[in-house]
């Protein structure tokens, strides 16, 4: 199996393990990634997922050896016809890299060691949060081969770093090291080499221990209100948050009133 899942309490670590291809994604592993994340999203006990590439590489992108084997007819049958996004589709079909078109209801953290390039970068951008090892890097390496960004990279990259920087990164295809990624908002945390998975799982457990209705509501509001007019965004934020306030927030206020969590204490809540 190229995709395995480690479950620790409420945290799922989805592991992509194709070391012979630097964790490049072929159709079988793409579908396996989709299946893993659909299962995660549907499981009521699962709260946060971590996506990690085994063997020192996050993902080298679309498997170009597979791509090189495609005739024009096979390309239309296996890629265009199967993966085209029909208008109004719900859920959207998988992308060439797998889950890049899924809209999950729970957070996913990318744990990036080594290269996350081309489609691998797009997979990392699909995640909510990115934890990168010091020597890890992004890059639109597919620029060299005439392969465009088709797994959300051209959509998500400018939303994180702005249009000008996104254009510079995408059009040059250059390597973007972890330090720069942190500086420009392309990743949220940089850690020592070899510790990205551990750091991402630690963060996942931190998130998973909180009351989850509020976590999910805030995540949904941050994502859904992007680009909305302020008044419309405020209405949506209120609608998203109201159920969790009623079902979790009032009891949480009662725990505070009983002496929990004073002076910003997060350990005893």
Secondary structure, 3 states (H helix, E strand, C coil): CCEEEEEECCEEEEEECCHHHCCCECHHHHHHHHHHHHHHHHCCCCCEEEEEEHHHCCECCECHHHHHCCCHHHHHHHHHHHHCCCCCCCCCCCECCEHHHCCCCCEEEEEECCEEECHHHHHHHHCCEEEEECCCEEECHHHHHCCCCCCCHHHHHHHHHCHHHHHHHHHHCCEEEHHHHHHHCCCCEEECCCCHHHHHHHHHHHHHCCCHHHHHHHHHHHHHCCCCCHHHHHHHHHHHHHHHHHHHHHHHHHHHHCCCCHHHCCCCC
